[in-house]
Structures are given as C-alpha cells and as structure tokens.
Amino acid sequence: MEKITAIRGFKDILPEDSDTFWKVETIARNIFKSFGFREIRVPIMEKTELFQRSIGETTDIVEKEMYTFSDRGNDNLTLRPEATASIIRAYIEHNMYAAEQITKLFTIGPMFRRERPQKGRFRQFNQIDVEMFGEDKPQSDAEVIFMLMYFLNSAGLNNLELEINSLGCGKCRPKFSPAVIDFLLKTGKGSLCPDCERRINTNPLRVFDCKVETCASIIANAPKIIDFLCPECEEHFSQVKSFLNDLSISFSINTRMVRGLDYYTKTAFEVKSTVLGAQNAVAGGGRYNGLVSFLGGPEVPGIGFAVGCERLIACLPDENSNAFKTDIFIAALGKQAQKKAFGLTNELRRAGVIAEMDYSDKSLKAQLKKADKLNSSFACIFGDKEIEEKQAVLRNMHTKEQQTIPVDELPKSLIKILKER
Ligand code: HAM
C-alpha cells in the first residue's frame, strides 16, 4: 500500500522537539503572567473577511498566502495566518473593553500561510502572540518590547538585534504616501517588479516590503516615513526610545521597516537573530491604534507582537538534553513476579515516578538492555523466587551498585529512594 505523507510545509513536531516547545511555552506563560497578561484561546478558522479587512487586501498574506475555502455550507473561511485579528474579533465580540480599561492577552498556537517552504519558513507554524489593548502611552510600547526581549533571553536566545521604526498615523500618511508615489514614479517606473508597479497605486507602503532585489535597491533611496511624522507621533517615538534606553534595551532604527501587515501605526519592531539564515525574523510586532474600531469595536488603541516558535527553537543550542529519561525499570521474571510488577509499575506512576516494565517475560539480560535503552536510572529486579523470599534487588543502572529491598516495602521504599536522590 502506498504511504500517505504530510502536506508540504506542514511539519510533525516529534517528541524530542515537543519537549523544547513545552519548555519555551512554559517560560512564556510564567513571564507574561508577571506582566499581567492572561491567556485567550481563539479558533484557528475565521470568516475570510476578518483577515481581509485587518491585514489588508493588498498585502502578500491576503493576496497570495491564505488558506481560504468555501465549506460545505458555502461559508467563506480562512485558516488564520496570524492571531491579532482573531484576538481583536474576540475582544470586541465579548465586550472585553467594557470590563477593564487595559486588557492584556496572549495566545499560543498554529498559524497557516501558503508561502514557499524553506529553512525557517513553513506553511503551518506556531506563534506565541501577545496583545495589549487600551493604552497608548509610550511606556506601554516599551513595556511590551521589554517583555519580548526578556522572554527571548530567558528562553536562551542571545544573538538578537532589535529594530524599531515609527509608521506614523492617519495624519502622517497623507503626506508620506504622495511623496513615496512621486519617488516611485520618478525613480522606479519600469524597474519595479509587476507587483510593486501595481502597488504604486494600491498600497505604496508595501513596496518597502518587497524582497525583489531591484525593488529593494530602489527603495533604499526612497523618502523615510520618520521624516514625515506629525508632532504627536514624533514625540511618541522619541519617548519610546527614551523608555527603552531607561530599561537598557539596545535597539537600532530601521527606517525601511514597514512590516508585512497593513494595520500598524506608530511603533513597529522586529527582532532578528544573527544565527539564522535568510528567514532571520524571530519576532515582530507593533502598535495598531485604528484597528479595533476598523473591525467594528470602540476607539481603543492596541499594541502586540508574535514570536515564531520554530525559529526561536532553531536558535537554541543543540544540547541533546531532550532525551527521554525513565526513573525506574521493573524487571520481573516469572508469572507471579510479572503480576506483582504490573501493579507496582502503575503504583509508582501514580506517585509521579516515570516507571516502565516489559510484559513479555524476557530474560533478565534482555530486560536490563531495555532499561538502558529507556535511559532508566534504576532497575528493580525480582523473580518468583525473590517474591517468595521477600527480597527484591535495586540496581543503579549507571554505577551498577545493587542493594536489596524488602518486597513488602514496595513501592514505598522505591518512591523514597527516587525522590531523595
Ligand atoms: P509576523 O511578522 O507576520 O507578525 O509574524 C511574526 C513571526 O512569526 C515572525 O517574526 C516569524 O518568526 C514567524 N513566522 C511568520 N511566518 C512564518 C512562517 N511561514 N514560518 C515560520 N515562522 C513564521 C504577525 O503575525 C503579527 N500578527 C504580530 C503582531 C501581533 N503584531 C501585533 N500584534
């Protein structure tokens, strides 16, 4: 029979890697909690319209990358390419803004983008996503960026570069966009890729995001949005930088960074790792002050970020610390001993001990070999004869030292020894 394989760009996370995911997620949960963030779990599928409206009709994500389909009831649905839109939808739908002035939320889970798969780029990938609603003060931008950097460092990432920019607001854009269009028409016409030619009229800011080399070299000389900031956005950006300095967060300003989603206003940021290849963005985020109202909610400011879990994990040193370890292997010889071992193994597990046994009544040598394979620290050995004599053997699998344990004291004495080691 022909094998059925996974879909291209969709990857299994095998047990040795899922341990690392679990560790990273636990660090995130603990840190976010101390900053007052609470978990929200949103569906992985939404009405297509939600992403079209929030991310932007003319972004790469919406134009080319979404998994969109009609279900059997002809509803137009999309597997979420990111979590921000879904969280805002939930925030509005559950009137969360009415309950508290500031709402801090995070979610962890899979996102879907039909990009060309390559190292660090998948079609299903996991994000740790954070959103804060209701605060527009520059301290909150610095708080969110500080939390992100603190989390990445705590997860074990060091070689990081934080880049920030300001994308202005509805007051700055009407001055900036015509300047970019003018520049592109004069300098770029005829040399830009077909997508960017089209973007001149539909969404000129997106040209900044183009990965085609000729477009990137043209954009290098384009007007910078930070030269067009209104006084409020300029003051906000300057204060964000000052608060980041106060928190000893180093950063550089990347005036070309616009981020791939349309909803950003004011502060935008990206964290890159110097140890990753082409797909070096570990995290990205920014402020989106108009988005909640644009999706039908009240005028509430927001800021957030998302970390790509697979990329974060790819930056971690390969410690091989994830090999599964067993505390104790129960090696039983004979019918009566096997029966006793079955109860004992499960009793030990109930006490939180990682215990294993073999049901096939193999030779002692074969059973000890299995204990080694399972990376077991100890083996408890007994046969029908030892049960009669009421003495079992406890063997340290590393030092090979052995001691006897009264059968009547099992599992109590084993639990004690294992917990005290
Ligand atoms: P994003 O920059 O599109 O932002 O994605 C955030 C992170 O997800 C990236 O920095 C990267 O690490 C990871 N990522 C993105 N695409 C892929 C992929 N195809 N394969 C593997 N990893 C990937 C957002 O998604 C925004 N929603 C972030 C945000 C939250 N802004 C405000 N709040």
Residues whose N, C-alpha, C, O or C-beta is under 5 A from the ligand:
A	BS01	HAM	P81 E82 A83 T84 R113 E115 G120 R121 F122 F125 V130 A281 V282 A283 G284 G285 G286 I303 G304 F305 A306 V307 G308 R311
